[in-house]
Amino acid sequence: MGASPLLRTYLNEIGPKDARGILLFNVVMLLLLELPLAGFIFAPEWTPDAVARAKIWIAEHWHRFALIGFGTVGALLILKGTIGLIS
């Protein structure tokens, strides 16, 4: 039996627009897994070097992503609190 009937029932209830949103979310969420996998399938000779270079680049620039990410979340939380205080 499996999860297929449950998934089909759920997708029938939510509609096609929401199903596309769920699919897009999962594709974006798994992008860091899918890109190297596609690289190993289509260009196995240079993919290990590309993955190693990407890991080095991320290790050198992680602080910038953390600053931007936490800064954005903080700004949105301040905005949400301000809107809640005003209204």
N, C-alpha and C positions, 0 to 999 in steps of 0.2 A: 504494500500500500504506500508507505512513505509519506513524504511531505507534499507531493504533487497535488493531490486533491485539496489540501488545506491552502496551498499557495494559489491555486486556481480560484477557490472560493473567495479568498482575500482580495485578489486582483479584480474579481468581478464586482466586489463591494466598493472598492475605492475609486474605480474608474481609470481610464487610460492616461489622463493628465498626471494624476498622482503616481501611477505606475512608472511613467517616464521619469518623474522626479526621483523616485526611489532608485531606479536603474542608474541615472546620472550620478546620484550621490555615491552609489557603490563603485562606479567606475572611477570617480575622482578619488575616493577613499583608498582604492587598491592600486592607484597609478604607480606608486613606487615599487610595487611588486610586478605589475604588468609590463612596464617598460623594459626592465632587464630581461624578463622572460621572453618578450618579443625580440629583444636583441640577440639572445642566445639562439632563437629559432632562425632569424633571418641573417645575422652576421656573427656567427660564433667566434670568429677569429679575433675581432677587436672589442667585443663586449666586455671581457674581463678587465682590460685596460681602462675602458670607459667607466666601468663601475668603480674601479680603484681611484681614478681621478675625481669622480663625483664624491666619493667618500672623503677624500682629502679636502676638497673644496668646501664641503659641508662642515667638516671639522674646523676649518679656518674661519668660516663665516657664520657659525651658529648663533653667536651673540647678536648679530644684526637682526636675524629672524626672530629671536627671542624678544629683543627690544621692540621691534615693530608689532609683534603679536601681542605681547603684554600691554604695550602702550595703547593699542587699538581696543583691547578688551577693557582696560581701565577707563579710556575715554568714553566708551559706550556705557559703562556702568555709571559714570558720573552724569552723562546725559540722561540716562534712565531715571536716576535719582532726582535730578533737577526737574524733569518733566513731572515726576510723581509729586514733588514738593509744590510745584506751581499749580497743578490741576487738582 
